[in-house]
Amino acid sequence: MNQKTLTIMEYGRIKQAIQGYLVSAAGQHELAQLQPTADSQKLQRWLDESQDGADIYRLESGIPLPKLDDIRPHLKRLALEAVLNGLELAQISRVLWTTSAVVKFFDQLAEKQLTLRLLNREVRELVTLPDVTRRLRTSLEGDGHLTDDASPELRQIRQHIAQTAAAIRESMDQYTRGKDAKYLSETIVTIRDDRYVIPVRAEYKQHFGGIVHDQSASGQTLFIEPQAVVSLNNRLRQNQMDERHEEQRILAELTALLAPYQDEILRNAEILGHLDFINAKARYAHQIKATEPKLSLTNQVNLRQARHPLIDPKKVVANDIAIGKDYKTIIVTGPNTGGKTITLKTLALVQLMGQSGLFIPANENSVIGVFDDIFADIGDEQSIEQSLSTFSGHMENIVSILKQADERSLVIIDELGAGTDPQEGAALAIAILDQMGTLGSYVMVSTHYPELKAYGYNRPETINASMEFDAESLQPTYRLLIGIPGRSNALDIAARLGMPSQVVAAARGLTNQDSQDLNAMISDLTEQKRRADSHAAKLESQLTEATELHDQLQTQFDQYQHQKDQLMLDAKREANRIVDESRKRANQIISDLRKKQLAAGKSVVKEDELIAAQGALNALQQDTGLKKNKVLRREKAKHTFKKGDSVLVKSYGQTGVLMQQLDEQHWEVQLGILKMKIATTDLEKAADPAKSKQQPRASIRRTGSNGMSPTLDLRGHRYEEAMAEVDRYIDSALLAGYPSVTIIHGKGTGALRKGVTDYLKRSKRVKSFGFSPANAGGDGSTIVRLQ
């Protein structure tokens, strides 16, 4: 891509804005290498990654990544078989720990069924080394200091050092607090040559014996190691040497542990840097309210309400810019300070951003092209050193552009032909545009020459445009008007500002009739477009109001239908209650009749008449099921009857057996001792009484968290209270089923943080833990993953 264009369009400022969101050295390196691409497949992959990053940022506030240093120099030293120091190992450890955390994060995203385009596949390339990671995390602190857990020998040596130092301090305290304090310049214990000493007045140097290690500048004070502590200091020095030797042994051991995995670690760092870069792109897109552009391989650009990303969002004016479909050349005319240059820069810079895989500051469904190159000639190219005039500087640029441009180039030129005689400049501008048309390039130029207005009207695939000017306020609106050439407002502005009418009239008389007619035509076109826009805005407002009214009516209608259905349901339930009571009464009466018939020895009422009477009563039962229950209708539609099925005759409330199908609408049903003809619609499958009942199945359900917060805030707590609170909270989190929680302990003096860290190291219920990402609190809070 043309580097001069990148400079003119301030592409570097876009990269600087993204840089502020990066947390890794690898991400910084990738951003530094970023350039627009003309490879459509690579560009689509970049945009897919940006969309994945935007989705993750929207739902999870981004991929959790801490600050990661550049580990490439460490791996080069590792390749040379050098022993890495503690800080180098700690930085590599942070990369490995972050690798595991990112893999778990994407596993959790998969469980949440978040659909990603590419990042899932890229994350699969990460190689987790759990044993190596655990060993490094156990052995090293973040600053590279080896922990007591690095080895049992180191722990023991440090315990000896602590015990010896305590014994030395206890012995020294006898000198600073006892009767010997009067021989000291100051009642303090200090260190010289890594040995504990006391400041003794020079005249009493023989009082304590021992070794003189230093003296004050005046010579009045000697720093003496008393004879009583020499052996203790010797023991301490020996322990310290043992500690250094053990630390070197552990560093060598940890270095050897990493040696087989150099390629995997380097690749992990590169992928994490790439994810960091995607994070930064997503955050920048969120800041400028950018959207994903669509790609047009035929370079039919359509930017909807595009905004210049480097202008204050409260001041910038958005414009629709389209080129490539109906026309390939746009000629923007009009007076200065109307916004022509910014509009040209907006097209070029938005296109450069899009071809870099970045979201663009435009409305959704905007379309960008895929140009092989973008050329620009904007600004004053005058050079005193090169003895070039403004015109000469522009011409050199345009000559260079004509040599390189082709049918897949976008060319942006501000003030084409300016800086020379107007007549010659206009002729030259027309010839240049003709040549670019011959090359097939996509062109957007600005100019003051009125001759180019007629050119834009007559040439194929060419269209006029202008920046709107409010004649009432005499101020530009910075809105781009496609299809309308710019007009001169000089005379109108002069008259409105108080220029004598005779002077304005004289000026109009000196203007040729063609110019006056052209300006009148442009004024009429502008007014017509203004009225059309006003009418469109009015119709849009009416459509919005009508849509809102429709939604309100629909809501009210739905409420009415719901109320009606509810009232009908209530009525049916009441009717069913009455029917149930009547059925119970009727059954009692029938039972009494049967008893009386048995007692009398004769049948007054026939059995089929009793069943028919019961059926008539059952028919009064109302169906309270939901009419629109599609699942229920489908289930009923699946019911097919066959001979021998047990069925419920709904009108009689009796269970019977299907004997044979009489026709398509009727079955013969055995009801007790009676065989009856029943309509198919009056039948419903019943459970087979011969089948044994299913055994009940046990189910297990995990209890919910009952509103328990996944975050514990310890700030403001006393140390003992905070530790007890941590213990209770971990128990509650395990019972609630939380996979991870966050403990906020603040930074402060570090006592709470150290206490929390020590507790988590000892707890068997903790799988792993680490400080939060820099953008989520850093070492002021700790993320704990539970067993």
N, C-alpha and C positions, 0 to 999 in steps of 0.2 A: 504494500500500500504506500502511496506517495507520502514521504515523510514531511514534506513542506506543508501539505494539507493538514496533517495531524497537528503540526505546530500552529498553523493559522487558526484552526478550529478549537485550540486549547484542549486537545484530547488528553494531554497530561494532567489537567485539573480534574478530569473525571477519574483518572487512576489514583490521584492523590486522595480524592474523597473516599474511594473504596479502600485505600490503604489504611485509613483510620479504623476500619472494622476488623483488620487482620490480627491474629494472635500468634502466628507461627512464622518462623523464618522461611520454611518451604512455601507457605502461602505468599509471603512477600516476594520470593523469587519467581513464582508463577505469575504474579501480577506484573512484575517488571518485564517479563517476556511477552505479555499480552499485546497482540496486534490484531487489527481487523483481518478477516480471512475471506477469500473468494471461493473456498471449498464448501459447497452447499451441504454436503453430508457432515463434514466436521462442524459447520455452523449449526445445523439442526441438533447435533449431539450436544453442543454447548448450550443451546437454548433449552433442551430437555433437562439438562443438569440444573440450569437456572430455575426452571419451573419446579423441579423436585426440591431445590433449596427453598424456594418461596413457600411451597406447601408445608415443609417442615417448620419453617419460621412462623408461619401462620398458626400452626397447631401446637408446636412445642418450643417456640421462641428460639429455634435454631438447633444445630447439632452441638452437643456439649463438648467443647474443646478448651483445654487450658492453654496457657502460654507455653509454646514449645520452641526450644532453642535450635540452632543449626547444629545437627550432629554429624554432618558430612566430614568435617575435619577430624572428629573423634574416630570415625570409622576408617579414615585413611591411616591414622596412627595405629588402629587395631590391625589393619592389614599389614603394617610393618612390624607386627608382633611387639609393639610397645605396650607397657602396662599403663592403663588409663587411671587418672586420678579420681578422687571421690566425686568431684563436681561433674566430670565428663560421664561417669557411670550413672550419676543421678539424672542427668539430662536424657540419657538413653533409656533409663528406667521409666522416666515420665512418658516417653514415646510408647513404650511397651504397655504401660498401664492404660494410657489413653486408647491404644488399639483395642484392648479388651473391653473398655467402657463403651467405645463406639460400636463394636460388634453387638454387645448386649442392647444398646440403644436401638439399633436397627431391628434386632429380634423383637423388641417390644413394639416397634412400629408395625411390624408384620402382624403381631397379635391384634393390634388395633385396626387391622385391615386397611391401612393407608396405602393406596396404590401409587407407586413411584415408577417413573419411566426408565431410569438408568441406574440410579445410585445403589439400589439393592445389589445389582450385578457387580458394581465396582467395589462395594464393601466386602464382597465375598473374596476378593483378592488379598484382604488383610490376613496376616498370619499371626495368630495369638500363640504366645509361648508362656503358658501359665506357670510352669515350674520356674523358669528363668525369671519371669516377672515377680513371682512371689519371693524368690530369693533376694532379688535386688531391693524390693520394697521393704523387706524385713531388715536388710543390712544397712540401708542408706536413708538418711534424711534428705529433705529437698535441697539443702545447700551442699550436699556431698559428704557431710559428716557421718562417719560410721557409727551405727547404734550399738548398744551393748549386746543386742541379739545377733550381731554379725557372727560371733563365735563364742562358745563357752569360755575359751581361753581369754578372749578379750574382756569378757564380763569380769572374770576373776582378777585379771590384772588391774582393771579400773577400780575394782573394789579395794585392792591392796593400795592403790594410789590414794584413794579417798581416805582410807584408814591411816596411812602414813602422814598425809597432809593434815589430818585432824590431830594426830599426835604432835606434829611440829607446831601447829597453832596453839595447842594446849601448853606446850613447853614455852613457847614465846610469850604467851600471856603472862607467865610468871615474871618476865622481865618488864613488861609494859605496865603491869598493874601492881607489882610487889614493891619491895623496898629498893630494888635496883632501878626503878623508873627514874630516879633523880640523876642517873648517869647518862640518860638518853637526851638527845636534842629534841626528839618528838616521841611520844608514846605510841608508836605505830610499828607494824611489821610490814616490810616491803620485800621486793625480790630483786636480786642482782645476779646475773649469770645463771638464771633459772634456779636460784637457791634462795631460801628464806633468810633474810638478814634484818638487823635492827640498827637504827641510826644512833651511834654512840659519839659522845663528845670526845674530841681528840685527846684531851688530857687523861681520859679514863680508858684508853684503848687496851690496856693490859688487864683491866678488871674482869672481862668476860672470857679472855682467852679466845681461841678459835682462829678464824681466817678473815682477813680484811679483803673485801671484794671491790670496794670503790670508796671514793671520798667526794665531798661536796666541792663546789668551785672555790669556796673560800678556804678549804682545808680544815675547817673547824669541826666537821662531822665526818666520821668514818662509818661505812656500812659493813658491819661485822657479823659473821656467822659464828654464833657462840659455840664453844667446844661441845656443849651439852647436846647440840642438835646436829652436829656434823654427821654423825652416823645415820641419823634419821634422814638428813638431806641426801646422803649417799644412797640410802635405800630408795628414797623417792626418785632420785635420778636414774637409778637402775630400773625401777618400775616404769618410768617414762620411756626409757630406751626399749624395754620389752614391749611396751604399748605400740611404739612406732614400728618395731619389727613385725608385730602381729598384724598391725594395720596394713603394712606393705604386703604381707603374705595374703591377707584377705582380698586386697585390691587385685593382686595377681590372680587369685582364684576366681574372682568375679569376672575379670577380663577374659580369662580362659573359658569361662562359661558362655561368654558372648561370641567368641571367635567363630564357631560353626554357623552362626546365623547372621553374618554380616549383610548378605544380599537381602534377606527377608526384612531385617531391621531398616535398611535403607529404603526398600520399597514401601514399608509401612509409613515411614516418615513422609515420603512423597505423596502417598494417598491421603494421609492426614492433612498435609498442606493443601492438597487439592480440595478436600472437604472444607477446609478453612476458607479457601478462596470462594467456594460456592456459598458458604455462610455469609461472607462479606458482600457478595453480589446481591444476595437476597435482602440483606439489611439495607443496602444502598437503594435498592428498588423500592423497598417499603418507605424509605425516607422521602424520595421524590415522587411517590405514588406512580411508579412505572408499571407497565404491563408487558406481557409477552407478545412480541410481534409475530405475525405470520410471514412466511417466506414466499416470494413470488420469483420463480426461476425465469420468468419472462420480464422481470423488472417493471412490473406494474405497481408502482409505489402509491399507497393511499394512507396517509397519516391523518388520523382523526383527532382533532384538537391537540396538535403537537405543541409542546412547550420547550423553550430553551432551558436545559437543565442547570445552567450556571447563573440564571437570573432569579432573584428573590421570588418565590412562589406567590407572594402576595401582590407582586407588581407585574409579573409576566402575563402576557396576553396569548391565549392559545389560538391556533389557526389550523384549518383543514388544508393540507397540502397534498395534491395528487399529480402524478406525472407518469407517463409510460403507457397509458391505456388509450385515451383519445388524442393525446398530444405528447410530444417528446421535448418540446421547447416552451419555456415560460418566460415571457418578457415582462418584467415588473417596472412600471414607469410611475412617476410622481415626484413631488418635491422632497427635499432633504428632511431629515429628522422624522420621517414618517414610519420608519421601522423596516425599510427594505433590506438593509444589511443583516439585521437580526433574523429576519425571515429566511434569508439565504443560508445563514449560518445554522439555523435550526434544522433545515432539511439535511445539510451535510453532516452535522454533528450527530443527529438522531440516527442517520444511516450508518455512520461509523460505529456508534454504540451497538446498534442492532447486529452489525457484522462482526462484532467482538463477542457475541453471545450474551450481551447485557440486555436487560429489559429496558424499554424506551419510555420517555415521559410523554405518553400519548394515551388516548382512550383505548379500551379493549377492541380487538378485531382490526387493529391497524396493520398495514401490510408494508413490508420493506422489500427492496430488491437485493440481489446478490451481484454487486458490481465488481469487476476485476480491479478497478482503480477509481479513485475519486480525486479530481483535480480542483484546485481553488485558486482564484486570484482576487484577493480582498485586501484593501488597505493601501497605504502610501508606500510605494516601493522605491522612492527617491533615495539615491545614495551619493553623498558628496565624494566619498573615496573613489567610487567607480565613475564619477562624472556623469551620472545618469539622471535625467529628469524624471518626473513622475510618469509621464507618458512612456518614456523609454523603458522604465522599470516594468510597467504593465505589459508592454509589447514583448519584452523578453520572456516573461512568464507565459503569455498566450502562445508565443512561437513554440515554446517547449511543450505546452499542452497539445497543440495541433500535431506535434511530431509523435506523441505517445497515445493520444485518445483513439478509441475505436467504438464499435457498436455496444460494448459492454462497459462503457465509462460514463460516470456522472461528472459534469463540469459545472462549477459554480463561479460566476464572474460578477463582481460588483463594479458598477460604473463603467460598462464596456465602452471603449472609445473615448473616455474622458481625458482631459489634459492637453487637448490640441484644438485646432480650428473646428468649430461645431459642424460645418458642412463636411469637411474631410473626415472628422471623427465619426459622424453618422454613416457616411459611405463605407468607412473601414469596418464599423460594427456590423453592418448588413453583410459585408463580404465574409467576415469571420463567422457569423451565424450560418451563412450558406455553406461554408466549408465544413462546419461541425455537423450540419444536416447531412452533408454528403458522407461523412464518416459514420453517421448513424448514432452519434452520442446523445445522451440525455442531458439537457442543458437548462439551467435557470440563471438568468442574468437580470441585472438592474441597469437602468439607463435614464438619462434626462432628455434624450433626443426624441422630439415628437415624430421624426420620420420612422422610428421603429414601431410606433403604434400602428401605422398603415402596414408595415412589414408583418407584424403579428396577426393582422387581420387577413392578409392575402396569402401567406405561405401555408402549405399543408403541414399538419402535425405541429402547428405552432399556435399559441394562444396568448392573448394579452392578460395582464393582471395589474393590480395597483393596490396601494395601501389606502384604506378609507380615511377621509378627512371630514371632520364635522364643521360645516360651513357656519353653523350658528355660534359655536364656541371658539372657532378658528384654531382648533386643536386636533392633532391626529389621534385616531382611535387604535392604531396599530393592528387593525384587522385586515387580512388579505382578502381581496376581492378578485376571484378568478373570472376571466371573461370580460372584465371592464378595464380599459386603459386608464392611466392616471391623467389628470388634468392639472393645468396651472391655476393656482389660486392667488397669484401675486396681486392682480388688480383688485380682486374682491377683498383681500386682506388689507391692502392699502386704503381702500375706500372705508372699510369698517374702522380702521385705526385713525381716521380723521383726515386723510389726504384730500385736499380741495377737489371738488367734483370736476372742475375744469381740467385739472391735471390728469385725473383718471380718464376722463372722456378723451383727452388728447392722446393718451396712451392707447386707449382702445382704437382710436382712429389710425394709429400707426401700426396696429396689428392687422395682418392681412385677413381677409374675409374667411379664407379656408380655416385658419386657426380658430377664429371666433366660432365658426360653424362646428368645428371638431369639439371645441370645449363645451359648446351648448349640447351637442349630442352626448358627450361623456357625462355632463351634468344630468341630462335626462335619464341616461342609463343608470347612473348612480341612484337617482331618486326612485326609479322603478324598482331597482334591487332592494333599496331600503324599504319601500312599501311591501315588496314581496316577502322580505325577511320579517317585517312587522306582522304581516298577515299570517305567515307560517308560525310565528311565535304565538299569535292569538289562537290559531287553530290548535297548536300544541297544548296551550293552556286549557282550551275547551275540551280537548281529548282527555287531558289529565283529570279535569273535573268530572267528565262523563264516566271515566273509568272508576274514579272514587265513588261516584253515586251508584254505579252498577255494583261495585263491591259491597257498599252499604246495603243496597236492596237485596243482594244475594245473601248477605249475612242475616238480614231480618227475615227473609223467606225461609232460610234454613232453620232459624229459631222458631218460626211459626210451624214449620213441618214437625220439628222436634216436639213442640208443645202439643200439637194435634195428635202425634203418635203416642205421646205420653198419656194424654187424656183418654185416647181410645184404649190403651193398655190398661189404664186404671179401671175403665168401664168394664172391660172384659174380665178383669180379675174379680170385680164385684159380682158380675153375672155368674162367673164360675163358682164363687162362694155360695151364691143362692142355689145354683144347680147342685153343688155338693150337699148342701143341707137337704134339698129336695130328694136327692138320690138316697141319702141315708134314711130319710123318712119313708120313701117308697120301698126300699129294701126291707125295712121293718114291717111295713104293711104286707108285702109279699110273703115274708117269713110267717107272719101270723096267719095269712090265708092258707098256706101250705099245711100248717099245724092243724088248722080247723078241718081242712079237707081230709087229712089223715085220720082225724078223730071221727069224722062223719062217715068215712069209708067211701066217699064219692068225690069226683073231680068236677067242681063248678066252673073253674077257669082253666083253660088249656095251657100247657107249658109254653107252646110257641107264642101264644098271646102274651104271656108274661115277659118272654124274651123280647118280643116286639115292643112292648110298652117300655122296657128298660132301654132298648135302643133309641126310642124316640126321646127319652129323657137324656140319654148320653149325647144325643145329637145337639143338644142345647149348649154343650161345652164349647167355649171359645178358645181359639188358638192364639196364644200370646207370644208366639215365636216372632223373631224379627223377619219382616218381609224381604229385606234386602240382604239377608245372610247368604251370600253366595256359596260359602263352604257347606252350609246345611243343605242348600238345594243340590249341590253336586253330590253330596253323600246320599241324599234320597234318590237322585237319578241313578246311582249305582245299584240300587236295590232291585234285583231281579228275582222273581219267584219261580220255584220249581216244586214239583210234587213231593210231598212229605215235609215241606218246610213248616216250622212253627210260626204262626202269624198272630198279630193282635188285630181283632176286628174293632176298629176305633169307635164305631157308632154304638156297639153293644158293650164295649169294655171287656170283652171275653177273649181268651186265648184259645186258638184252635189249630187244626192241622189241614194243609192243602191236600185235597183228594184228587181233583183233576181240573184242568182249565176248560171251561165251557166255551168261551170265545175270547176275543182280544181284551174285552173289558170286564169279564166276570170269571170267578173261580168258584168251585164247589168246596165248601169248608165244613169240616166235622167239628161241631161245637157240642161237646158232651155226647148225648145220645142223639142229637139232631144233626142233619146235613142241610146246609142252607146255601143259597146262591148269593154271593157277595161281590160287589163291584171292586175292581182292582184298586181304585182310588181310596177305598175304605179299609185297605189292608196295610199292615206295616210289619216288617220282620220282627220276630220276638226271639229272645234267647232260648236256645234248646235246653229244656229242663234236664235232659238226660246227661248233659255234659257237666263234668265236675267243675266246681267253682275254682277260679284261678287263685293260686296261693298269693297272698299279699307279698309285695317286694319291699325290701328295706331301701331307703335312700338316705344319703348323707349330704348335708349342705353345710358349707362353711359359713359361720356367722359373719355378719357384716361388721364394718368398722365403727358403727354407731356414731358416725360423725367425727371420729378421731382425726386430728390434723396430722398430715405427713411431715410436719415441721415442728421442732422443739426449739423455742427461743430461751436461752439461758442468760441473756444479757441482763445485768442488774442483780443476779443471784449471788449469794455467798458461795464460797468454794464447796463446803460440805453439803449445803443444800442442793447445789447444782449437781453434784455427783449422785446424790440419792435420787434426784429427779431423772437423771439419765438412766439409771438402773430401772426405775419404774416404767419409764417411757419405752425402753427397749422391750420389756416384757409385754406391754400393751400393744406395741407394733407387731410383735410376733403373733399374738393372739388375733390381731385384726387382719393378719395375712398380708401385710405390706412387704413387698420385695425390697424396698429401700426407703430410707427416711433421711431428712436433713436436720442436723443439729447446728443451730446458730449460737456461737460462743463469742463472737466479736474478736477484735484484735487486742486492744488494750495492752496490759502488761504481759499477756501470753500465759498467765497462770491457768485460766479456764481452758484454753486451747490445749495446753500440755496435759491437764487433768483428764480432759475428754479423750485425748489421744492415748494416754496410758490405760484408761479404762477399756477402750475399744481393743487395744492390743491384747489385753488379758481375757476378754470375753469370748467364750466358745460359741456364743450365739451370733457372732459377727463374721460374715464371710470375708468382706474386704471393706476398706474405707479410704477416703482421700478428700483433699480440699475441693471446694466447689470451683467451677470455671471462673476465670477472671471477670467475666461479664455477669456473674451471678453471686458475687461476694468474695471470691478468692479464698485466702486463708482465714477469712472471718467466719466461715461456716464449713462443716464437714458433711459429705454425703456418705451414708452408711448402708451397705448392702448386707441383708440379713440371711441366715442359713435357711 
